[in-house]
């Protein structure tokens, strides 16, 4: 029984490490998408472009959703520790 719990703990730690990398990567993607959306919105407000900010938002929102899902996945391995 103790070996089984140890194995689950090791699997959970490995999963957390992998998810940490994914969280970092997705956070960078979200930050880039957020910056692109901000630039596009500023250009729209100043009259430089039409609807490019809509395209920037359609990139930002799914990336934010993915980041949230990865953070939720991180909670599963924590329950084994």
C-alpha positions as CSV (number, residue, x, y, z in Angstrom):
1,X,0.0,0.0,0.0
2,X,2.8,2.4,0.9
3,X,4.5,1.8,-2.4
4,X,1.3,2.5,-4.3
5,X,0.9,5.9,-2.5
6,X,4.5,6.7,-3.2
7,X,4.0,5.9,-6.9
8,X,1.0,8.1,-7.0
9,X,2.9,10.9,-5.3
10,X,5.7,10.6,-7.8
11,X,3.3,10.6,-10.8
12,X,1.6,13.7,-9.3
13,X,4.9,15.5,-8.9
14,X,5.9,14.7,-12.5
15,X,2.5,15.9,-13.7
16,X,2.9,19.1,-11.8
17,X,6.3,19.7,-13.3
18,X,5.0,19.2,-16.8
19,X,2.0,21.4,-16.2
20,X,4.3,24.1,-14.7
21,X,6.1,24.2,-18.1
22,X,2.8,24.4,-19.9
23,X,1.5,27.1,-17.7
24,X,4.6,29.2,-18.3
25,X,4.4,28.7,-22.0
26,X,0.7,29.5,-22.2
27,X,1.1,32.5,-19.9
28,X,3.7,33.9,-22.5
29,X,1.2,33.2,-25.3
30,X,-1.6,35.0,-23.5
31,X,0.7,37.9,-22.7
32,X,1.7,38.2,-26.4
33,X,-2.0,37.9,-27.5
34,X,-3.0,40.5,-25.0
35,X,-0.3,42.9,-26.2
36,X,-1.4,42.4,-29.8
37,X,-5.0,43.1,-28.9
38,X,-4.0,46.2,-27.0
39,X,-2.0,47.5,-29.9
40,X,-4.8,46.8,-32.4
41,X,-7.4,48.4,-30.1
42,X,-5.2,51.5,-29.8
43,X,-4.8,51.7,-33.5
44,X,-8.5,51.3,-34.0
45,X,-9.2,54.1,-31.5
46,X,-6.9,56.5,-33.3
47,X,-8.5,55.6,-36.7
48,X,-5.5,53.8,-38.1
49,X,-7.3,50.5,-38.8
50,X,-10.8,49.1,-38.9
51,X,-11.5,45.8,-37.2
52,X,-8.1,44.2,-36.6
53,X,-8.7,44.4,-32.9
54,X,-11.5,41.9,-33.4
55,X,-9.0,39.4,-34.9
56,X,-6.7,40.1,-32.0
57,X,-9.4,39.4,-29.5
58,X,-10.3,36.1,-31.3
59,X,-6.7,35.1,-30.7
60,X,-6.6,36.3,-27.1
61,X,-9.8,34.7,-25.8
62,X,-9.1,31.1,-26.8
63,X,-5.5,31.4,-25.4
64,X,-6.9,32.7,-22.1
65,X,-9.4,29.8,-22.0
66,X,-6.5,27.3,-22.6
67,X,-4.5,28.9,-19.8
68,X,-7.5,28.5,-17.4
69,X,-7.9,24.8,-18.4
70,X,-4.2,24.1,-17.8
71,X,-4.4,25.8,-14.3
72,X,-7.5,23.6,-13.6
73,X,-5.5,20.5,-14.6
74,X,-2.9,21.4,-12.1
75,X,-5.4,20.8,-9.3
76,X,-5.8,17.1,-10.1
77,X,-2.2,16.0,-9.3
78,X,-2.3,18.2,-6.1
79,X,-5.1,16.0,-4.8
80,X,-2.7,13.0,-4.8
81,X,-0.1,14.8,-2.6
